[in-house]
């Protein structure tokens, strides 16, 4: 029986794809921002998936001393109701991360649909979608968020709806600009010559060319959503019965935690919001550096210049 060498059966396109994927993976692993950001997000994902492993106490059980200082039993102290702050912080990670990921994914999809459709179809469709995008861009975001949240029942679902409505416009403008640069490319002309529908061309031909921009849009949106979700809840527009970091901030403010000598009740969720946002931001910066050599650290470029001069 003849033995076929698998290396000979591999097509050039497959080989080029494997090489490019390998280079991208090596570039990610060599980037300190990417590694640190990924570690932060993996830690958050583990805590969100297995909160009972990290915090064994019930976050809602009001059975401990009120406004207790941090101790071995309660690493972050207790609330004014006698609840364990560390348990609330851990169990609040899940819903906070879920809201962030859902809003970022939905808003990125909305911006992709609006931006790419406007760029490809042009004409009246482009003008109408551009006007809608510009309207959402010039609206004051925080007052609009408060207004929308005031007319919706408090909770995570309303928070997701409000943030999705107000978070897509800036990325849609960027994607439209990128779509205009590829609208007259040869592969799109060939697709139109084959008689492909506009929906097929947008989703199959254009969108895959914007993968890096879509990833960057998702990560930048995640940074935005983490902060604004906590802000809305801190202003009292969330559901205080749902465990999220923003509701912890609201409850701590309502109970005057800082004045009562219980700062960790407020500082811990604030630090968690900052840490999660930092994880997304580091990944975003890392992908920018990998995709654009001009953004890579100057120190690395100088070191390479010295090495070349020495050689």
C-alpha positions in Angstrom: 0.0 0.0 0.0 1.3 3.4 -0.9 1.9 5.8 1.9 0.8 9.4 1.2 2.9 12.1 2.8 0.5 14.5 4.6 2.9 17.3 4.1 2.5 17.0 0.3 -1.3 16.9 0.5 -1.4 20.2 2.3 -2.5 23.1 0.1 -0.4 26.3 0.0 -3.3 28.3 1.5 -3.5 26.0 4.5 0.2 26.2 5.0 0.1 30.0 4.8 -2.7 30.1 7.3 -0.9 27.8 9.8 2.2 29.9 9.5 0.3 33.2 10.1 -1.5 31.7 13.0 1.7 30.4 14.5 3.4 33.9 14.1 0.4 35.5 15.7 0.4 33.1 18.7 4.1 33.7 19.2 3.6 37.5 19.0 0.9 37.3 21.7 3.0 35.1 24.0 5.9 37.5 23.7 3.8 40.6 24.4 3.8 41.3 28.2 0.6 43.3 28.0 -1.2 40.5 26.3 0.0 37.9 28.8 -0.8 40.0 31.8 -4.3 41.0 30.4 -5.0 37.3 29.6 -4.0 36.2 33.1 -6.3 38.9 34.7 -9.3 37.8 32.5 -8.6 34.1 33.1 -8.6 34.8 36.9 -11.9 36.7 36.6 -13.4 33.9 34.5 -12.3 31.2 37.1 -13.8 33.2 39.9 -17.0 33.8 37.9 -17.3 30.1 37.0 -16.5 28.7 40.5 -17.4 31.3 43.1 -18.2 28.7 45.7 -14.6 27.4 45.5 -13.1 30.8 46.2 -15.6 32.0 48.8 -17.4 29.4 50.9 -19.6 31.7 52.9 -23.0 32.8 51.6 -22.9 36.3 50.3 -26.4 37.1 51.5 -26.2 35.6 55.0 -26.4 38.5 57.5 -25.1 36.5 60.5 -21.8 38.1 61.3 -20.8 41.2 63.2 -21.7 44.5 61.6 -19.0 46.7 60.0 -16.3 44.3 61.2 -12.7 45.1 60.1 -10.8 42.7 57.9 -9.7 39.6 59.7 -8.7 36.0 58.9 -12.4 35.0 59.0 -13.5 37.9 56.9 -10.6 39.1 54.6 -12.5 42.3 53.6 -14.7 42.8 56.7 -18.5 42.8 56.8 -21.2 45.1 55.8 -23.6 47.1 58.0 -26.0 44.2 57.9 -23.3 41.6 58.9 -22.7 40.1 55.4 -19.3 39.0 54.3 -17.8 41.5 51.9 -15.3 39.1 50.3 -18.1 36.6 49.5 -20.2 39.4 47.9 -17.2 40.5 45.9 -16.5 37.0 44.6 -20.2 36.1 43.8 -20.7 39.4 42.2 -18.0 38.7 39.6 -20.2 36.3 37.7 -23.1 38.7 36.8 -20.7 41.6 36.3 -18.7 39.6 33.8 -21.8 38.2 32.1 -23.2 41.7 31.6 -19.9 43.0 30.3 -19.5 40.2 27.7 -23.1 40.3 26.5 -23.1 44.0 26.0 -19.7 44.1 24.3 -20.7 41.3 21.9 -24.1 42.7 21.1 -22.9 46.3 20.6 -20.0 45.1 18.5 -22.5 43.1 16.3 -24.7 46.2 16.0 -21.8 48.4 15.0 -20.7 45.8 12.5 -24.1 45.6 10.9 -24.7 49.3 10.7 -21.1 50.3 9.7 -20.5 47.7 7.1 -24.0 47.9 5.6 -23.7 51.7 5.2 -20.2 51.4 3.6 -21.2 48.7 1.1 -24.7 49.7 0.0 -24.0 53.5 -0.1 -26.5 55.9 -1.4 -29.6 56.6 0.6 -28.9 53.6 3.0 -25.5 55.1 3.8 -26.9 58.6 4.5 -29.7 57.3 6.7 -27.5 55.0 8.8 -24.8 57.7 9.0 -27.3 60.2 10.3 -28.6 57.7 12.9 -25.0 57.0 14.0 -24.2 60.7 14.2 -27.3 61.3 16.4 -26.1 58.7 18.9 -22.6 60.1 18.8 -23.6 63.6 19.8 -26.1 62.6 22.5 -24.8 63.1 26.0 -24.2 59.5 27.1 -24.6 59.6 30.9 -27.9 61.6 30.9 -29.3 59.3 28.2 -28.3 56.2 30.2 -30.0 57.6 33.3 -33.1 58.5 31.3 -33.4 55.1 29.7 -32.8 53.3 32.9 -35.4 55.3 34.8 -38.2 54.0 32.5 -37.0 50.3 32.7 -37.4 47.9 35.6 -34.1 47.8 37.6 -32.0 44.7 37.0 -29.3 43.2 34.8 -31.6 42.8 31.8 -32.4 46.5 31.7 -28.8 47.3 32.2 -27.9 45.2 29.2 -30.5 46.9 27.0 -29.5 50.4 28.0 -25.8 49.8 27.5 -26.4 48.1 24.1 -28.5 51.0 22.8 -25.8 53.6 23.8 -22.6 51.8 23.0 -22.4 50.9 19.3 -22.2 54.2 17.5 -18.5 55.1 17.7 -17.4 51.6 16.6 -20.0 51.7 13.7 -18.3 54.9 12.5 -14.9 53.2 12.5 -16.2 50.1 10.7 -17.9 52.2 8.1 -14.6 53.9 7.3 -12.8 50.6 7.0 -15.6 49.2 4.8 -15.3 52.1 2.4 -11.6 51.2 1.8 -12.5 47.6 0.7 -15.8 48.4 -1.2 -14.1 48.5 -4.6 -11.6 45.6 -4.1 -11.4 42.9 -6.8 -12.8 40.1 -4.6 -16.0 42.1 -4.0 -16.3 42.9 -7.7 -15.9 39.2 -8.4 -18.6 38.3 -5.9 -21.0 40.8 -7.4 -20.2 39.4 -10.9 -21.1 35.9 -9.6 -24.5 37.3 -8.6 -24.0 37.0 -4.8 -26.5 38.7 -2.6 -25.6 41.8 -0.6 -26.1 40.0 2.7 -23.7 37.2 1.6 -21.1 39.7 0.5 -21.3 41.7 3.7 -21.1 38.7 6.1 -18.8 36.3 4.1 -16.6 38.6 2.0 -16.2 41.9 4.0 -16.6 41.0 7.7 -13.8 38.4 7.7 -11.4 41.1 6.5 -12.2 43.2 9.6 -11.5 40.5 12.3 -8.7 42.5 14.0 -10.8 45.7 14.0 -13.8 43.8 15.4 -11.6 42.3 18.2 -10.3 45.8 19.0 -13.9 47.1 19.1 -15.0 44.3 21.4 -12.2 44.9 23.8 -12.6 48.7 23.9 -16.3 48.3 24.4 -15.6 45.9 27.3 -13.5 48.6 29.0 -16.3 51.1 28.5 -19.1 48.8 29.7 -17.3 47.8 32.9 -17.1 51.4 34.0 -20.5 52.6 32.9 -22.3 49.6 34.3 -20.8 50.2 37.7 -21.6 54.0 37.4 -25.2 53.4 36.6 -25.6 51.0 39.6 -23.7 53.4 41.9 -26.2 56.1 40.9 -29.0 53.7 42.1 -30.2 52.5 38.7 -29.5 48.9 39.3 -31.2 46.2 41.4 -29.7 46.2 44.8 -30.8 42.6 45.3 -28.6 41.4 42.4 -24.9 40.8 43.4 -22.8 43.0 41.1 -19.8 45.2 41.9 -21.8 48.3 41.1 -24.6 47.4 43.5 -22.0 46.8 46.2 -20.7 50.4 45.6 -24.3 51.7 45.9 -25.0 49.8 49.1 -21.7 50.9 50.6 -22.5 54.6 49.7 -26.0 54.3 51.1 -24.7 52.9 54.4 -21.9 55.5 54.6 -19.2 52.8 54.7 -16.3 55.3 54.6 -17.7 57.4 57.5 -18.4 54.2 59.5 -14.8 53.1 59.3 -15.5 50.3 56.8 -13.6 51.4 53.7 -13.0 48.0 52.2 -16.7 47.6 51.5 -16.4 50.4 48.9 -12.8 50.1 47.9 -12.9 46.3 47.1 -15.6 46.5 44.3 -14.0 49.7 43.0 -10.6 48.0 42.7 -12.3 44.9 41.1 -13.9 47.2 38.4 -10.5 48.8 37.8 -8.8 45.4 37.5 -11.3 44.0 35.1 -11.1 47.1 32.9 -7.3 46.9 33.1 -7.4 43.3 31.8 -9.4 44.3 28.7 -7.4 47.4 28.1 -4.1 45.6 28.3 -5.3 43.1 25.7 -6.5 45.9 23.5 -3.2 47.7 23.7 -1.4 44.4 23.0 -3.4 43.7 19.8 -2.7 47.2 18.6 1.0 46.7 19.1 1.0 43.3 17.4 -0.9 44.7 14.4 1.0 48.0 14.1 4.8 47.8 14.6 4.9 51.6 15.0 3.1 51.2 18.3 5.5 48.7 19.9 7.6 49.9 22.8 10.4 52.2 21.9 12.7 50.3 24.2 12.4 47.2 22.2 13.0 48.9 18.9 16.1 50.6 20.3 17.4 47.3 21.6 17.0 45.8 18.2 18.8 48.7 16.6 21.8 48.3 19.0 21.9 44.6 18.3 22.0 45.2 14.5 24.7 47.9 14.9 26.8 45.5 17.0 26.4 42.8 14.4 
